[in-house]
Amino acid sequence: MNNRAQIRLLPDGRRLYLHDGPIDIILEAFGTPSAVKKAYQAAADRFLTVLDELCTELPHLRTRAGPQAPQLSGPVARRMAAAVAPFADRWFITPMAAVAGAVAEEILGSMTRAADLDRAYVNDGGDIALHLERGQPTNVVHHEAGGGV
């Protein structure tokens, strides 16, 4: 069991906060109360293992991406490698460049597999994964450092 992870609802009672080591996630789901509850439980359950899985492959994740790179086994690690692969022949890049986005997508996937949601977002340090059912609106606002919009 992962004793490092912190998982709690934020004071607004709508958003879930997940923290483990360098991973800081704020997520929110929209749907029926039971669907949201199932989605949050699935996110929490999946989150408990993500960092440990990545740590087992860390030496390979820090290796230059490309055809000669070691094979990765975990779903998040493979997603990271796939994200940087298009750039590997032109620049030095490692799968670590895609870690936050890949983690956000993994957590979002666990939520949408567990429950029928109208929409959801997972924000991992600014890398955001979105789920929108057809016709569902959302707003994404970027705030600059210093309070600007």
BELCORBEL-V762491 format. One record per residue. N is the residue number from 1. RES is the residue in one small letter. PSI is psi as a letter, one per 40 degrees, with the letter a starting at -180 (NA if undefined). Layout:
N,RES,PSI / N,RES,PSI
This chain:
1,m,h / 2,n,h / 3,n,e / 4,r,d / 5,a,h / 6,q,h / 7,i,h / 8,r,i / 9,l,i / 10,l,i / 11,p,d / 12,d,e / 13,g,e / 14,r,d / 15,r,i / 16,l,h / 17,y,h / 18,l,h / 19,h,h / 20,d,h / 21,g,b / 22,p,e / 23,i,h / 24,d,h / 25,i,h / 26,i,h / 27,l,i / 28,e,i / 29,a,i / 30,f,h / 31,g,a / 32,t,i / 33,p,d / 34,s,d / 35,a,d / 36,v,d / 37,k,d / 38,k,d / 39,a,d / 40,y,d / 41,q,d / 42,a,d / 43,a,d / 44,a,d / 45,d,d / 46,r,d / 47,f,d / 48,l,d / 49,t,e / 50,v,d / 51,l,d / 52,d,d / 53,e,d / 54,l,d / 55,c,d / 56,t,d / 57,e,e / 58,l,d / 59,p,d / 60,h,d / 61,l,d / 62,r,e / 63,t,i / 64,r,h / 65,a,i / 66,g,a / 67,p,d / 68,q,e / 69,a,i / 70,p,i / 71,q,h / 72,l,i / 73,s,d / 74,g,i / 75,p,d / 76,v,d / 77,a,d / 78,r,d / 79,r,d / 80,m,d / 81,a,d / 82,a,d / 83,a,d / 84,v,e / 85,a,d / 86,p,e / 87,f,e / 88,a,d / 89,d,e / 90,r,d / 91,w,i / 92,f,h / 93,i,i / 94,t,i / 95,p,d / 96,m,d / 97,a,e / 98,a,e / 99,v,d / 100,a,d / 101,g,d / 102,a,d / 103,v,d / 104,a,d / 105,e,d / 106,e,d / 107,i,d / 108,l,d / 109,g,d / 110,s,d / 111,m,d / 112,t,d / 113,r,d / 114,a,d / 115,a,i / 116,d,h / 117,l,i / 118,d,d / 119,r,i / 120,a,i / 121,y,i / 122,v,h / 123,n,h / 124,d,g / 125,g,f / 126,g,e / 127,d,h / 128,i,h / 129,a,h / 130,l,i / 131,h,h / 132,l,h / 133,e,i / 134,r,h / 135,g,e / 136,q,h / 137,p,i / 138,t,i / 139,n,h / 140,v,h / 141,v,h / 142,h,h / 143,h,h / 144,e,i / 145,a,h / 146,g,e / 147,g,e / 148,g,i / 149,v,NA
